[in-house]
Amino acid sequence: MTFYETLRHFADSYGLAVIVALYLVLCLWHFLPGGKEHVEAAKLSIFKDDDDGQ
């Protein structure tokens, strides 16, 4: 079995499961109880250097 076939087998069997699990973790990360401050900071970060055009 070649290295390519080994990687292909891994991607076909476990790669999709790893990607789906990572996607769910990253999407649900924002709903953790301690994450509200970080979400608020990220939400308002684009306005941090805004001086209302002055």
FIMARTOR-868406 format. One record per residue: chain; residue in three letters; x negated, z, y of N, C-alpha, C in turn. Coordinates in Angstrom, 2 decimals. Atoms other than C-alpha are relative to their C-alpha. Layout:
N
{pt A; ALA; {X; Z; Y}; {X; Z; Y}; {X; Z; Y}}
...
This chain:
54
{pt A; MET; {-0.86; 0.00; -1.18}; {0.00; 0.00; 0.00}; {-0.90; 0.00; 1.24}}
{pt A; THR; {0.82; 0.11; -1.21}; {-1.45; -1.00; 3.36}; {0.45; 1.02; 1.04}}
{pt A; PHE; {-0.31; -0.93; -1.09}; {-1.54; 1.11; 6.49}; {1.28; -0.43; 0.73}}
{pt A; TYR; {-1.20; 0.50; -0.66}; {1.09; -1.13; 8.08}; {1.26; 0.35; -0.78}}
{pt A; GLU; {-1.16; -0.31; 0.83}; {3.46; -0.64; 5.17}; {0.33; 1.49; 0.03}}
{pt A; THR; {-0.21; -1.44; -0.09}; {2.97; 3.11; 5.35}; {0.67; 0.36; 1.32}}
{pt A; LEU; {-0.63; -0.26; -1.30}; {3.77; 3.17; 9.07}; {1.42; -0.55; 0.05}}
{pt A; ARG; {-1.33; 0.60; 0.01}; {6.72; 0.87; 8.52}; {0.99; 0.87; -0.79}}
{pt A; HIS; {-0.85; -0.89; 0.80}; {8.10; 3.15; 5.81}; {0.35; 1.26; 0.78}}
{pt A; PHE; {-0.25; -1.18; -0.80}; {7.72; 6.18; 8.08}; {1.01; -0.29; 1.10}}
{pt A; ALA; {-0.91; 0.35; -1.09}; {9.47; 4.42; 10.97}; {1.40; -0.24; -0.52}}
{pt A; ASP; {-1.32; 0.28; 0.56}; {12.31; 3.27; 8.73}; {0.70; 1.26; -0.48}}
{pt A; SER; {-0.65; -1.16; 0.60}; {12.90; 6.65; 7.16}; {0.09; 1.19; 0.95}}
{pt A; TYR; {0.02; -1.21; -0.82}; {11.88; 9.40; 9.59}; {-0.05; -0.28; 1.50}}
{pt A; GLY; {0.16; 0.31; -1.42}; {11.21; 7.67; 12.89}; {1.31; 0.06; 0.77}}
{pt A; LEU; {-1.30; -0.01; -0.68}; {14.87; 7.17; 13.77}; {0.53; 1.43; 0.13}}
{pt A; ALA; {-0.46; -1.39; -0.07}; {15.69; 10.79; 12.94}; {-0.76; 0.78; 1.07}}
{pt A; VAL; {0.80; -0.68; -1.03}; {12.84; 12.02; 15.16}; {0.43; -0.43; 1.39}}
{pt A; ILE; {-0.42; 0.51; -1.31}; {13.92; 9.79; 18.05}; {1.37; 0.55; 0.38}}
{pt A; VAL; {-1.33; -0.53; -0.29}; {17.56; 10.92; 17.79}; {-0.08; 1.49; 0.32}}
{pt A; ALA; {0.15; -1.43; -0.27}; {16.54; 14.58; 17.63}; {-0.62; 0.24; 1.37}}
{pt A; LEU; {0.64; -0.13; -1.31}; {14.26; 14.18; 20.65}; {0.99; -0.35; 1.12}}
{pt A; TYR; {-1.01; 0.38; -0.99}; {17.04; 12.42; 22.57}; {1.01; 1.12; 0.22}}
{pt A; LEU; {-0.97; -1.08; -0.13}; {19.50; 15.22; 21.84}; {-0.60; 1.22; 0.68}}
{pt A; VAL; {0.66; -1.14; -0.64}; {17.01; 17.92; 22.82}; {-0.15; -0.24; 1.49}}
{pt A; LEU; {0.19; 0.28; -1.42}; {16.22; 16.22; 26.11}; {1.31; -0.07; 0.77}}
{pt A; CYS; {-1.30; 0.05; -0.68}; {19.88; 15.61; 26.93}; {0.64; 1.38; 0.13}}
{pt A; LEU; {-0.63; -1.32; -0.02}; {20.99; 19.14; 26.06}; {-0.85; 1.04; 0.72}}
{pt A; TRP; {0.91; -0.93; -0.67}; {18.00; 20.79; 27.77}; {0.60; 0.51; 1.32}}
{pt A; HIS; {-0.55; -0.35; -1.31}; {19.88; 20.78; 31.09}; {1.14; 1.01; -0.08}}
{pt A; PHE; {-1.13; -0.90; 0.14}; {22.71; 22.87; 29.70}; {-0.40; 1.38; -0.48}}
{pt A; LEU; {0.46; -1.34; 0.37}; {20.56; 25.86; 28.75}; {0.32; 0.97; 1.13}}
{pt A; PRO; {-0.36; -0.96; -1.04}; {21.51; 29.05; 30.60}; {-1.05; 0.16; 1.10}}
{pt A; GLY; {1.04; -0.20; -1.00}; {18.16; 29.37; 32.38}; {-0.39; -1.27; 0.74}}
{pt A; GLY; {0.40; 1.27; -0.59}; {18.01; 25.74; 33.41}; {0.70; -0.34; 1.30}}
{pt A; LYS; {-0.77; 0.34; -1.19}; {20.41; 25.86; 36.34}; {-0.88; -0.11; 1.24}}
{pt A; GLU; {0.87; 0.04; -1.18}; {17.69; 26.61; 38.91}; {-0.83; -1.29; 0.01}}
{pt A; HIS; {0.81; 1.21; 0.09}; {15.56; 23.72; 37.67}; {0.83; -1.25; 0.29}}
{pt A; VAL; {-0.87; 1.15; -0.25}; {18.49; 21.30; 37.72}; {0.33; -0.09; 1.49}}
{pt A; GLU; {-0.29; 0.00; -1.43}; {19.40; 22.35; 41.27}; {-1.21; -0.45; 0.82}}
{pt A; ALA; {1.22; 0.39; -0.70}; {15.79; 21.97; 42.41}; {-0.25; -1.50; -0.14}}
{pt A; ALA; {0.20; 1.44; 0.23}; {15.56; 18.51; 40.85}; {1.04; -0.82; 0.76}}
{pt A; LYS; {-1.08; 0.72; -0.67}; {18.90; 17.49; 42.33}; {-0.27; -0.13; 1.50}}
{pt A; LEU; {0.23; 0.00; -1.44}; {17.82; 18.39; 45.86}; {-1.41; -0.44; 0.38}}
{pt A; SER; {1.40; 0.32; -0.30}; {14.18; 17.31; 45.57}; {-0.16; -1.27; 0.82}}
{pt A; ILE; {0.14; 1.23; -0.77}; {14.81; 13.87; 47.08}; {0.21; 0.25; 1.49}}
{pt A; PHE; {-0.24; -0.32; -1.40}; {15.87; 15.56; 50.32}; {-1.03; 0.97; 0.57}}
{pt A; LYS; {0.97; -1.02; -0.40}; {12.87; 17.92; 50.51}; {-0.73; -0.37; 1.28}}
{pt A; ASP; {0.75; 0.43; -1.16}; {10.97; 15.88; 53.09}; {0.85; -0.74; 1.03}}
{pt A; ASP; {-0.91; 0.72; -0.90}; {14.03; 14.51; 54.87}; {0.13; 0.78; 1.31}}
{pt A; ASP; {-0.13; -0.65; -1.31}; {14.08; 15.27; 58.61}; {1.13; -0.63; 0.82}}
{pt A; ASP; {-1.18; 0.59; -0.64}; {17.37; 13.49; 59.39}; {-0.35; -1.07; 1.02}}
{pt A; GLY; {0.36; 1.12; -0.87}; {15.62; 10.54; 61.05}; {-0.66; 0.40; 1.29}}
{pt A; GLN; {0.60; -0.47; -1.26}; {13.93; 12.62; 63.73}; {-1.49; -0.06; -0.07}}
